[in-house]
Amino acid sequence: MMALMTHLTRASAPARVRIRPMTADDSDEVAAMRVRGWQHAYRGMIPRAYLDAMDVAAEAVKQRERLAAGDGSVVNLVAEAADGTLAGWAAYGPYRDGEVRTGDGELYALYLPPERIGQGVGRALLTEVTDRCAAAGLPRVFLWVLEQNTRARRFYEAAGFAADGTREPFEVAGTEVPEVRYVRALTG
């Protein structure tokens, strides 16, 4: 199912962003988006050597492998700008409590090229994910965000998510980078 998102809220939002399923052909652009997103958003939070060593080509291979090996439970969506370039990527599926999948949803990833931040693309992707989870009858959507990532935390809070007090360590290159869990109720 593809959706044409024309209801973006910011005046600077692109006139049209089409949300569609990710294909293997999108892997290179999605990989570049993820790597650039990490390097931009996590600067000062994750060791610089780790960020500098991130490899777009290797990430693209991983993206293709994940798509090919997927069991259908993880949905990858891309936001395509009017000019055909990718403006964002989101992945979601069942909430993972350790190795157990629960009856809730989880946003696994949401990344944009840094130059697209603040244009409404992230909001369009997040709205599509929450709408799809609600349509599937899921009661809640969870997500994890780096504790120090105040920009992302404000973004999710503005979209109705709230930190629920759960905090977990996330280790990157030998450095602990704590994450906090956010949740948004979709029903009731």
N, C-alpha and C positions, 0 to 999 in steps of 0.2 A: 504494500500500500504506500503510495507516495502522497505527500501533502504539499500544497503550495502555501507557504507561510507569508502572508501579506499583512499581518496584524502586529508587526513589530512596534514596540512602544517608543523608541527613541527617534527623535527627528533625524539623527544621522544614520538610521538603519537603512540597509540597502532596500531598494524598492521591491525586490523579489528575491527570496531565498527558497529554493526547492529542497525539501528534506526527502532523502531517498535511501534505500538500503545501500550499504557499501558493497562494492564488488572487488574482486582481486585486482582489477585494473586501477583501482584507487589506492592501492597499497603504497606506492611511492609517495604520493602526496600526503597520505595520512601519516606515514612514517616521518616525513619532514615536519609535518605539523606537530606531531608528538615530541620529537626531539627539540625543535625550536621552542615549543611550549614549555618543556621542562627547563631548558636553558634560560628562558625568559622569566618564568614564574617562580622557579625554585632557586634562583641566584641568591646566595647568602644563607640559604637554608640547607642545601645539600652540597657536599664537598665539590669545589670547583673542578678539581681533576676529574671527578666522575662525570660531571656535566660536559666538560670539554671533550671527553673520550667517547661520548655517545655518537653512534655511527648510523646515519640515515639508511644506508644500504643494508646493513645488518638488521635494522628495525623493520625495513620493508620485507625482508625475507620472513621475519617472525610474523608480521601481519598476514602475509599470504598463507603461511603454515597454520596459523590460528583459524583463518577463514576456512581452509580446506579440511581441517580436522574437527571443526566445531560440530556439536551435536544438535545445533539449532536453538539451544537455550540462551545463548548470548546473541543479542541483536546489535549489529553495528550500523549506525546511521551516519550519513554525511550531509552537510548543508552545501548545496551547490549554488554559487552566485549566478547572476544573470549572464555573466560572460563565460560560464562553464567551469570556472576554477572552483576548487573546494575551499570553502570558507569556515568549515568546522567539522568536527567528528565527535560522536558520542557512542559509547557502548554501554549496554545495560542487560540485565538478566535477573535470575533469582538471587535473593540475598544469600550470601554464604556465611554461615556461622561455623567457622572452621571448615570441615569437609562436608557439612550438612547444608543442603539447600532448603530454605524455609519457604513459607507461603507469601513472603514479601518480595518486593523488587529491590534492586540495587543498581545505582548508577556507578559503573566501574570506571568510566573515563569520560571527560569532556575537555577537548582541546581545540584551540583556535590558533591561527597564525597571529603573532603578537599585533600586527597591524589591523586585525579585525576586532580586537577587544574594544568594547564600548559601542559597537555598531548594532547590537541586538541579535547577532547570530547565536551567541551562547544562550540567550534567553529563548530563542526559537527552538533550538535543539533540546533544551531542558524542558520546555513546555511539551514538545512532541513526546519525549520520554515519559513524562508524568501522565500525559493524556493516554498513551498506549498502556501504561501500567494500570491506570484507573479502568480503562475499557476492558482489560483482562480480569478485572475483579480483585486486583491486589489491594490489600488494605493500607499498605505503607510502602514508601520508597526510602531506602537508606543510602548513604554515601559516606566515604571517608575522605577527609581533607587534612593536609598538613596543618598542625596546630598554629604554626607561624604564618600561614598563608592568609593574611587578613583580607586581602582583596577577594579571594575566592570565598572566604567565609561570609563576607558582606553580600556577595552575589547570591549565594545560596539562601542566606537569611531573607533577602529581599524577595526571593521566590517562594517563601513560606516554609523553608526548612529550618530546623532548630537543633542545636547541639543537645544530645540527650545525656551527657555526662560520661559517656564511655570513651576511654582513651586507651590507645595501644601503641606500643613502640613499633617503629618501622626502621629497619637498618639499611643504610646505604653506604657502601664502601667503608664499613667499620664505624660509621657514625650513626647514633640513634637520632632519628627524626620523628618525634611523636605525631600521631594522627589522632583526630577526634572524629567521632561519628555524629552525623546529622541524620535527621529523620523528618519526613513529611507524611502526615496522614492523608489518605486519598479518599476514604469513605467515612461516613458518619460524621 
